[in-house]
Amino acid sequence: METIITIELLDEKFKFKADENSTVDPQDIALYLTEEIKQVEARFPAYARKTNKLAIVVTAALNIAKQNCELKSQNSRFLHTVSTRAEKLDRLIRSVT
């Protein structure tokens, strides 16, 4: 069954389909995006918040993309470290037996 999530961002409503097979709660995704936009919006002058909605959303998207790239890089380094250690343990075990 398909779930549709409605989220309000910058006084506009948006809908997205939630993947039923995902391990992430779609409400958490909506909350994360909402919080990121609020943080970016707070850095804009009050007079520019209504007229620069696109700039706010793009800045939030860039922040999220940066975080995603950093996490992918950290994950890759972690997997490399684990793989290297597993290989060393395997060689050590084989040398003992």
FIKOL-825317 format. One line per 3 residues: their letters; for each residue x, y, z of N, C-alpha, C. Coordinates in Angstrom, 1 decimal. Last residue first. Layout:
! FIKOL-825317
a	X Y Z X Y Z X Y Z ~ ...
//
This chain:
! FIKOL-825317
tvs	46.6 -21.7 12.6 46.1 -23.1 12.5 47.0 -23.9 11.5 ~ 47.9 -19.3 12.5 47.9 -20.0 13.7 47.5 -21.5 13.6 ~ 47.4 -18.3 10.0 48.8 -18.6 10.3 48.9 -19.4 11.6
ril	44.7 -18.0 10.0 45.2 -19.0 9.1 46.7 -19.3 9.5 ~ 44.5 -15.8 11.8 43.9 -17.1 12.1 44.5 -18.2 11.3 ~ 45.8 -13.8 10.2 46.4 -14.2 11.5 45.8 -15.6 11.9
rdl	44.2 -13.6 8.0 45.6 -14.1 7.8 46.1 -14.5 9.1 ~ 41.9 -12.7 9.3 41.8 -13.9 8.6 43.2 -14.5 8.4 ~ 42.8 -10.2 10.3 42.4 -11.2 11.2 42.4 -12.6 10.5
kea	43.2 -8.9 7.8 44.4 -9.1 8.7 44.0 -10.2 9.8 ~ 40.6 -8.8 6.8 41.7 -9.6 6.1 42.8 -9.9 7.0 ~ 39.5 -7.2 8.8 39.0 -8.6 8.6 40.0 -9.4 7.9
rts	40.8 -4.8 8.3 41.0 -5.5 9.6 40.5 -6.9 9.5 ~ 39.9 -4.2 5.7 41.3 -4.4 6.0 41.5 -5.1 7.3 ~ 37.1 -3.9 6.2 37.6 -4.9 5.3 39.1 -5.2 5.5
vth	37.1 -1.7 8.0 36.6 -3.0 8.4 37.1 -4.1 7.5 ~ 38.2 0.2 6.2 38.9 -0.1 7.5 38.4 -1.5 8.0 ~ 36.2 0.3 4.2 37.6 -0.1 3.9 38.4 -0.5 5.1
lfr	34.0 1.1 5.7 34.0 -0.2 5.1 35.4 -0.6 4.7 ~ 34.9 3.7 6.4 34.6 2.7 7.5 34.7 1.3 6.9 ~ 35.1 5.0 3.9 36.3 4.8 4.8 36.1 3.7 5.8
snq	32.4 4.8 3.3 33.3 4.2 2.4 34.6 3.9 3.2 ~ 31.3 6.4 5.3 30.9 5.0 5.2 31.9 4.3 4.3 ~ 32.4 8.9 4.7 32.7 8.3 6.0 32.4 6.8 5.9
skl	31.2 9.3 2.2 32.7 9.2 2.3 33.1 8.5 3.6 ~ 28.5 9.4 2.9 29.0 8.4 2.0 30.5 8.2 2.0 ~ 28.6 11.7 4.5 28.3 10.4 5.1 28.7 9.3 4.2
ecn	29.3 13.7 2.6 30.2 13.4 3.8 29.9 12.0 4.4 ~ 27.0 13.5 1.0 28.3 13.2 0.4 29.3 12.9 1.6 ~ 25.1 14.4 2.9 25.0 13.1 2.3 26.3 12.6 1.7
qka	25.9 17.0 3.4 25.9 16.1 4.5 25.8 14.6 3.9 ~ 25.5 18.1 0.8 26.9 18.0 1.4 26.9 17.0 2.5 ~ 22.8 17.8 0.6 23.6 17.1 -0.4 25.0 17.0 0.2
inl	22.0 19.6 2.6 21.7 18.2 2.7 22.5 17.3 1.8 ~ 22.9 22.0 1.5 23.4 21.5 2.8 23.2 20.1 3.0 ~ 21.4 22.1 -0.9 22.9 22.0 -0.9 23.5 21.5 0.4
aat	18.9 22.4 0.2 19.2 21.2 -0.6 20.7 21.0 -0.7 ~ 19.2 24.9 1.4 18.9 23.7 2.3 19.2 22.4 1.5 ~ 19.5 26.4 -0.9 20.6 26.4 0.1 20.4 25.2 1.0
vvi	17.1 26.0 -2.2 18.3 25.5 -2.8 19.4 25.4 -1.8 ~ 15.3 27.2 -0.3 15.2 25.8 -0.6 16.5 25.2 -1.2 ~ 16.3 29.9 -0.4 16.2 29.1 0.9 16.2 27.6 0.6
alk	15.9 30.5 -3.1 17.2 30.5 -2.5 17.3 29.7 -1.2 ~ 13.1 30.3 -3.2 13.9 29.4 -4.0 15.3 29.3 -3.4 ~ 12.3 32.4 -1.5 12.0 31.0 -1.1 12.9 30.0 -1.9
ntk	12.6 35.2 -1.4 13.8 34.3 -1.7 13.5 32.9 -1.3 ~ 10.4 36.6 -0.5 10.8 36.7 -1.9 11.9 35.8 -2.3 ~ 10.3 35.9 2.2 9.1 35.6 1.3 9.5 35.7 -0.1
ray	12.8 36.7 3.3 12.3 35.3 3.4 11.1 35.0 2.5 ~ 13.6 39.3 3.2 13.9 38.5 2.1 13.3 37.0 2.2 ~ 13.0 40.5 5.6 12.4 41.0 4.4 12.6 40.1 3.2
apf	14.7 39.1 7.4 13.2 38.9 7.5 12.6 39.4 6.2 ~ 17.6 37.6 6.0 16.9 38.7 6.6 15.4 38.6 6.5 ~ 18.4 34.2 6.7 18.0 35.2 5.8 17.4 36.4 6.5
rae	18.7 32.4 8.7 19.9 33.1 8.4 19.6 34.2 7.3 ~ 16.3 31.1 8.9 16.6 31.9 10.0 17.9 32.8 9.7 ~ 16.4 29.4 6.6 15.5 30.6 6.6 15.9 31.6 7.7
vqk	18.1 27.4 7.6 18.5 28.3 6.5 17.7 29.5 6.5 ~ 16.4 26.3 9.6 17.7 26.8 9.9 18.2 27.7 8.9 ~ 14.2 25.5 8.1 14.0 26.5 9.1 15.4 27.1 9.5
iee	15.3 23.5 6.5 14.8 24.8 5.8 14.6 25.9 6.9 ~ 15.9 21.7 8.4 17.0 22.2 7.6 16.5 23.5 7.0 ~ 13.3 21.0 9.4 14.3 21.6 10.3 15.4 22.3 9.5
tly	12.2 19.9 7.0 11.6 21.1 7.7 12.6 21.8 8.5 ~ 13.8 17.6 6.7 13.8 18.7 5.7 13.2 20.0 6.3 ~ 13.2 16.2 9.1 14.5 16.6 8.8 14.6 17.8 7.8
lai	10.4 15.8 8.8 10.9 16.6 9.9 12.3 17.1 9.6 ~ 10.4 14.1 6.5 9.7 15.4 6.5 10.2 16.3 7.6 ~ 11.8 12.0 7.6 12.4 12.7 6.4 11.7 14.0 6.4
dqp	10.1 11.2 9.6 11.4 11.6 10.0 12.1 12.4 8.8 ~ 8.0 10.3 8.1 7.8 11.5 8.9 9.1 12.1 9.4 ~ 9.0 8.0 7.0 8.8 9.2 6.1 8.5 10.4 6.9
dvt	11.5 6.2 8.6 10.1 6.7 8.8 10.0 7.9 7.9 ~ 13.4 3.9 6.9 13.4 5.2 7.4 11.9 5.6 7.5 ~ 13.5 1.6 5.5 13.7 1.4 7.0 13.6 2.8 7.7
sne	11.1 1.0 2.9 12.2 1.8 3.5 12.3 1.5 5.0 ~ 9.0 0.0 1.7 10.0 -1.0 2.1 11.2 -0.3 2.7 ~ 7.3 2.0 1.1 6.9 1.1 2.1 7.9 0.1 2.5
dak	8.2 5.3 0.6 8.6 3.9 0.2 8.2 2.9 1.3 ~ 5.8 7.7 0.1 6.7 7.1 1.1 6.9 5.6 0.6 ~ 5.6 10.4 -2.0 5.2 9.0 -1.8 6.3 8.4 -0.9
fkf	4.7 13.7 -1.0 5.6 12.8 -1.6 5.2 11.4 -1.2 ~ 3.6 17.1 -1.4 3.3 15.7 -1.1 4.4 14.8 -1.7 ~ 3.4 20.3 0.1 4.0 19.4 -0.8 3.7 18.0 -0.4
ked	2.3 23.6 0.6 2.2 22.2 0.9 2.7 21.3 -0.2 ~ 3.8 26.5 1.8 3.3 25.8 0.7 3.3 24.3 1.1 ~ 5.2 28.0 3.8 3.8 28.3 3.6 3.2 27.6 2.3
lle	7.7 26.6 3.9 7.6 28.0 3.4 6.2 28.4 3.0 ~ 6.2 23.5 3.7 7.5 24.2 3.7 7.3 25.6 3.1 ~ 4.5 20.8 4.9 4.4 22.2 4.6 5.8 22.9 4.8
iti	3.8 17.6 3.5 4.7 18.4 4.3 4.5 19.9 3.9 ~ 2.3 14.5 3.4 2.1 15.9 3.1 3.0 16.7 4.1 ~ 2.7 11.4 2.0 3.1 12.3 3.1 2.9 13.7 2.6
ite	1.1 8.5 1.2 1.4 9.8 0.7 1.6 10.7 2.0 ~ 1.8 5.1 0.7 1.5 6.2 1.7 2.0 7.5 1.1 ~ 0.5 2.2 -0.8 1.3 3.4 -1.0 0.8 4.5 0.1
m	0.8 -1.2 0.0 0.0 0.0 0.0 0.9 1.2 0.0
//
